[in-house]
Every structure is written in C-alpha cells, then in structure tokens.
Amino acid sequence: MKFIKKLFKSLKNIITCLILVLVTIFMINNRQIIRIEFNPLPINHFETRLFVLMLLFYALGLITTFLIYSNSLFKSFFKNLQQKRKIQKLEKQINEK
C-alpha cells in the first residue's frame, strides 16, 4: 500500500514538473511587445513584453490564492489553539478534584 502511495506521489510530482516546464516554455515564447492603453488616466499607454505580463498575473494569482487559503488556515489554527487551551483548563479542573 505504501508503495502505491509513493508511486502516485511521484507520478503527481512528475506531471506537475512537466506542466510547469510547458507553461514556462509557452510564456518565454511569447516575446512580442504589447501596448496597454489607459485613456482616461494621466498615463496614456504602457508597453511591455507579453511574457512579463503573464508572469505578473501568475504572481498575482499565487498571492491571491495564498491570501484566501491562509485566511482559512489561520482560522483553523486559532480554533485549534482555543480548543487546546480549553482542554488543558478542563484537565486541570479534573486533576484538582
């Protein structure tokens, strides 16, 4: 059973690495310059390479995902901490009797 779990974990890691390599190749191959216009703003336009913009949005997605996930992670951490304190308090009361 452990062998099968290790095999699936290795397979998942290999597939993840392949996807990351393919995404990186795709992003680097998109080197054309794009122009983003901000007409009503004081900045008229902004020129950059497409892969830089892709990297920027990828990083923003990672940050957003981390912030959303960390919120639930922190909530569960503090809830567990409160429960541990409550258990310790109750154990202390039981030991006193």
Steps between C-alpha positions, in 0.01 A plus 500: 500500500785740584661421167186600312472827696865581429450415134198729468683777684799466267272493197322813622836677548618401152177623339518827695859556388409430138211745514726766653762447230237522224350817650846655530582417137164644391557821694856552376395441138254790523758778467297743290454850634147596594355842566254558781310827480362697794310773317323686781802478733803730486709207367407466134649157435734237634712268285639171622575152380215252519687245712576767763129575524426125527756465781345797678150354487632156599664656807181691584305175477743326734483785751120510486474124546741512793305780667168320458642169622695653786182661637336161550831357622534768766138455608547127548833557680345741750197274545730205580699718738183601684389139521840392640481771765148391592612136526794597721271705724253210533781252569633731769152512660475119490845459658411740782203286605 
